[in-house]
Every structure is written in structure tokens, then in C-alpha cells.
Amino acid sequence: MTTGGRNTSRRTRRAASATLALAFAASILSGCADFDESTASPFTPEPTIQSNAEVAPQNPQPSTTTAPPIAPRGPLGPCVDADPAVIATCLDTTGGLLTLPDGNSGLVAERRTGRILQVAPGQIPVEVAKIDVDGSADGGLLDIALSPTFVEDNLIYAYVTTGSDNRVVRIAPGDTAKVVLGGIPRGANGNRGSLEFAAPDQLMVLTGDAGNPAAANDPASLAGKLLRVRSLTPNAAPPRPDVVLSGIGNGGGVCVEPGIATWVTDRTALEDRLQRVGADGTVTAPAWTWPDRPGVGGCVAVQGVVAVALGAGKAVASLATDPGTGAITTPPGAVAKDTYGQLEGLALGADGLLWVSTVNKTAGEPGPNDDKVVKIPMPSGGGGVD
């Protein structure tokens, strides 16, 4: 990391900015926000006319004027999307995505810039933190996860690429990012990874193979693994995490179905895969494969359905699981096929809708408002295109 007065000042300003933004987010979640609406709201609501707001005169005279014709609406302004499902626009290519406890907003990571933005319908994205990352190739700010006690502590965990390694860091209000787990190999590619809490004291960390498939099967390497991290406090010598699953290719996503299973997606040279680790540790590897390699990304598992964001597949795949065994026997269905381009992050909203982020700026054919976060229905299972 480069040192010097200018960079130190920059980090200080970034930390101060993150402190204010995170405090603002906390005040929203606690319902105690108090601010000047003229500066906090990015939009001015249009005035409304109530049906009983005006008393008619006693002897109204007939009007002698003619209202001008209504002009057709012009083109939408920059970064304004006509699709009501679109939550945020004009982002840089995205990494992780999650929804916040307030039920109406979320956080999205920009992979190359290291920015974490709070997004909500009808609101301009707000930067809440920024991390120094190496966003070259497929590295950068790859995923984010909230502390299980986020409402109280405002802690965010992130999986990032630096100039020397991939690592898990913790971001606290008013502080720089602190390393929770470092030394995960990085490479020219194969740096993708993901985070998800399985329990308050267990952070599941999916690591890519750093472009070296042999490392994924090497017990001495942290590359190409699903890890269980129990030490969540920054420590100069953290204990080695448990290895839950080896042989991972380039990481896609990890999602937890509480008390039932942990699901993992990854990309290999031969196929993309969905793997299942039961609550008892039993591994179903793989539970499903995609020989056409559609670019599996983030996932959500709920009520017997696993939803998987697809990059090159330009859809969200839906896979129905057997309630007893977790087996998948029906070909996946597809939601939002060819609607928003290449998809990456996936999260479940409080209203039961999926939030999904796009990566068209680096992987697809970007439109004028890319990249985006959008809402789509949670699919019911496999077998077709919705």
C-alpha cells in the first residue's frame, strides 16, 4: 500500500465520509433520523391538489379560456429509468448486493471502485464506505455481508482483492478496514469470492482458486475453498478457519438456508456448478451442473427453491429442491431472461422480491443507465421461463 501525506489525507477524508454515511444509515434503521429534508431528499415531490382544497365562488362565471394542449413527455433524463423495477442506475460494475433491515433499501458494492452504496427506490445512491482494492481482472470489492448485529454495531464485512492477496475485512464506522482473514491467494484470474453468515459466530467464506485448480485441492492453501471463519475480530494472527468444502473453481456465490443447507455456486473450465452442504456437513457435489457455463453468481435459498444469478445466461435460474433430500431433479427455470443483461449479485427483499445487480459494463453490452440494481419476482421452481 502506498504511503505519504496525500494518501493519508485521502484516507482520513474517506473515513470521515464513511462515518457520516453509516451513522445516517443507522438513524434510518432506528427510526430516529432528524435532518433538513430540503437537502436530504434528492427529489422534490410534485404538488398535489386535494379535491376539497378549494371552495368554489358563490356565482362562478363560465371560463372563456382554453387550456393549452398537453405537450408530449420528452426523453427521460440521464440515469432515470422508465422501468419501475429498477432501483438504482449508473453504477460501476457491481460486486456483492444485500438488503438492509429497514426493508426498503440495500447496499451494493462496486467491484472496481471499492465503493459501497446505499440504494433505495426513488433515491439517489449514497456512498457509505470506500475500500482500497485492486479491481483489475476479476478482483476488487467482490462481496459484502452485514454483521448479525448490524442494527447495533453498523459493522460490514467485505471480501476484497489487494495487490498481494484476497482477504476478508471488517468495516466499522469511523475506522479504516481491518483484516479479519488475509493470505488468501490471488491470481491473474480466479479471485472471485463470496460471504454469508450461517450463524452469529460463523462467517462462511467462499474463495476462488486464483487460477490454479491444484490449489483448490491443496489442504495447505486457502484458495478454492468454502471456509468457516469463527474469529470475526481483527487479529494479527487469526486462527486458521475450518475447511468445509474443497475443489472450488472460480467462486460464484454462497447462500444459507438456515438449519437445512449451505449452497455454493462456482465456475470451472468444464462446467458451472451448484453444490450443497447439509446442516450435518454432508456434501452433495454437485447438486446441479451447467455444461454451457452460463456464469453462475450470487444465490438465494428459501422455501425449497434456490435462485442463482447468471452472467452470460442473462437470467436468474430457479431450481426446486426435494424437501427431504435436497436433491434437484427438474431442469432450472429462468426469470428475467434477456431483460437486464448480465447478472451478478442476488438478495432477497423483505417483500419477497429478489434484488439483482448487473455487470454489463465489464461483462456485457452496457446500456446508457448501466450498471443497475433491479427487483424481480422470486421464482417458484424449475421448468421453464417466467
Steps between C-alpha positions, in 0.01 A plus 500: 500500500634842408579734788538874515328818615262528204375143525472524878286810463286323240444205731409737783240672285362167386473377858317817603265464205432137586435595864233753406335274246493196728361709783232623261417141405478404867264788573269379223496148640428621853226735382666802662620696200475878538623707210414785267286340230591771250855365486447134587241417236634469144160569347239772551152346507248641256226707664167323533154651485247370751142472381379709792790739519321798345148644552326601177370860470127564559430604137764344280533647151551275200858478390593674177852357475609174349766290668806448282549149368718276715841469343633148457751398765856534383774243544593404853805664649833327552496214750118504518351167395141460386486143634335512847693187600831688481626611843835660411677599178833628368706285735844369417516124450365338815622246753293389798145606577291479817180643646490700823284435807283805426334291228518772235867552420814303433874520458676430172875470446679644199767244423761722334458820703471342845193710579207372708179685413165513676221472241123526527210550257467864396822606674842599373767245610697612805861393560532357850857367482793459265775238519836501324490199264674367191215491250702365208394179320226338711618638836386792714215542747339163437237456770360654818313368803338670796596419855222290660464791746526773236217710649710539816859504370477611130777253408541388139720212385647498150694263277762696309802468274816696582833522321628199694207277595127452537365565848201547727484841666270663753382858466395692811362856507783752527774243440703359215438147377658242730614155386304206640654233275788568261741298293241354264690449172430739216576446134464653157148355515298273727470759778122498532359428846193538716390545864195392700433456871378151595474595868592806707846354561552328164588685181504280191770614257513370144840544334600459136789282386711801386534338158669192647268197522766304689485752786129431542581144607808591704419488875774754568344764273200722574424526128206316345324428828183557698630615839328542835650799682424514872744774600324817384712756686803645320803311625865512399511119516146370445437128549482296184141463379324166459495360146143397419543427129801476268540492124325830424572659163437872465260598775143593421280540805420345836153501653370344820165332549491518884498160668486319165797561271766731364505536123807594295535598135829495311641507148747247360663444162253219423174613659330729748376333818260525791618305804317427826637456851236363736460623856673178610796571272400253228614627162294455184753587235372602264128539551469643148735580212484730197722366218425817300668707775250789531712680761349419840510780756316586820230274638198503733350187661152512653203266536636223284616721213855606416526807277831564322605814310646424158749722320530373144162330546338844555236365738432377851486120506254334737553147629242309704647277772354185654381588853637176640831450322577837345541328164431693180330291233324761285691717251528862616247761402599854405376841613572837335661323205675750268335791682784673687813344352770326702411449867723455805380591851180355645312570824151444639293803596259527791209497254606164357641649179855438384750784466752435224796703371646516151858484372449624145780758509767231520328182384213594271373767266435801725204727446492871587383435859721201586591363733178453699325344796152370420215313670355181351253240630636207701462196272293205620721222366644338190363418161465793264532872442290742708 
